[in-house]
Amino acid sequence: MPVSLQLLAQFPLLHPLPREALEPLSAQMRLCSFARRAMVMSKDSATQELGFLVEGRLQGVDFTVDGRSVGLYFVDPGDYFGELSVVDGMPGSEFVVAAARSTVAVLEARAARDLISMNPQLASAVMARLAQRVRAVMAQRMLLSLVNPFQRLSVQLLQLSHANAAGPATVDPVPTHQELAIMINASRETVTRAFQLLFLNNILVREGNTLTLVREDYLKSIADGRVDPPRA
């Protein structure tokens, strides 16, 4: 089914476009629904599309040579994904799966490529996103080189956190222990034990789906290897 203009207005990438550019785009896009854990975009697929997340949450993942999954990034409502294949015409570099029940607006790659090439502001935004992805991959490689899983978790939480002018930094929404485990190449049980110690030592506080970094400096010290992680 076509995507309404009101829905397109929710996507920051498309904000520079005038109404006359959005109207044909509305007819070209379609809505797709995905159950939790469903495959949204496969790196093995010949189909190339630009996706916009309407609701839910997605995660970019890949697999190591021994079959272990590695979490790369999250996609939240209003954000987009699949831009790398749209730009270079090559297959995707990762899988995108639904971390929660999700609705996605999809635009075929050729139409997306034409849209980007004809709109300099969109092209600049996509280039900035690609640069951000490269930096994120480099940061993740550095994280995975750390031997201590507690240290890797500390680094990951700091990377996911957002500054808060009214108080300590927060992670919202906080990923599940399983999602964090595949991001830092550890077991879910290891992540759970680490969280128990972080809560016990009042380094983190969780309220609902929000994680507050109460002692952010201490968490940074663990991440930097300047202090040892707390023990039971």
Order of alpha helices (4+ residues) and beta strands (2+ residues): alpha-alpha-beta-beta-beta-beta-beta-beta-alpha-beta-beta-alpha-alpha-alpha-beta-beta-alpha-alpha-beta-beta-alpha
